[in-house]
Amino acid sequence: MAKGKGPMIPGNMNNMMKQVQKMQKEMQEAQAKIEEQEFEATAGGGAIKVVVNGRKEVIKIELKPEIVDPDDIEMLQDLVMVAVNEALKTADETMSKSMDKLTGGMNVPGLF
């Protein structure tokens, strides 16, 4: 049996690495774009509005005066929590959809 070199893998590996680097760059750009976006959610029929950014930071909470009832502070707390969680969920879903478009739905470890 003659000893020889196998198929030229280095060229294929180099090409694959370029593709991975390109995908990684596109993913970083998409993530940066989403981090700057704002996501809004409301609760209590619009009496509470919460705005978060893609970095999952609350940047604004608006309360209509009629929602503030000193005798029922728990309801206000619950509505704020609902609106914040919904806004964060929307931000997460947007990030996931964007990454899925770039990865073709592949599960890429270490993305999030």
Secondary structure in CASP SS format (residue, H / E / C, confidence):
PFRMAT SS
TARGET T0000
AUTHOR 0000-0000-0000
METHOD secondary structure of the structure
MODEL  1
M C 1.00
A C 1.00
K C 1.00
G C 1.00
K C 1.00
G C 1.00
P C 1.00
M C 1.00
I H 1.00
P H 1.00
G H 1.00
N H 1.00
M H 1.00
N H 1.00
N H 1.00
M H 1.00
M H 1.00
K H 1.00
Q H 1.00
V H 1.00
Q H 1.00
K H 1.00
M H 1.00
Q H 1.00
K H 1.00
E H 1.00
M H 1.00
Q H 1.00
E H 1.00
A H 1.00
Q H 1.00
A H 1.00
K H 1.00
I H 1.00
E H 1.00
E H 1.00
Q C 1.00
E E 1.00
F E 1.00
E E 1.00
A E 1.00
T E 1.00
A E 1.00
G C 1.00
G C 1.00
G C 1.00
A C 1.00
I E 1.00
K E 1.00
V E 1.00
V E 1.00
V E 1.00
N E 1.00
G C 1.00
R C 1.00
K C 1.00
E C 1.00
V E 1.00
I E 1.00
K E 1.00
I E 1.00
E E 1.00
L E 1.00
K C 1.00
P H 1.00
E H 1.00
I H 1.00
V C 1.00
D C 1.00
P C 1.00
D C 1.00
D C 1.00
I H 1.00
E H 1.00
M H 1.00
L H 1.00
Q H 1.00
D H 1.00
L H 1.00
V H 1.00
M H 1.00
V H 1.00
A H 1.00
V H 1.00
N H 1.00
E H 1.00
A H 1.00
L H 1.00
K H 1.00
T H 1.00
A H 1.00
D H 1.00
E H 1.00
T H 1.00
M H 1.00
S H 1.00
K H 1.00
S H 1.00
M H 1.00
D H 1.00
K H 1.00
L H 1.00
T H 1.00
G C 1.00
G C 1.00
M C 1.00
N C 1.00
V C 1.00
P C 1.00
G C 1.00
L C 1.00
F C 1.00
END
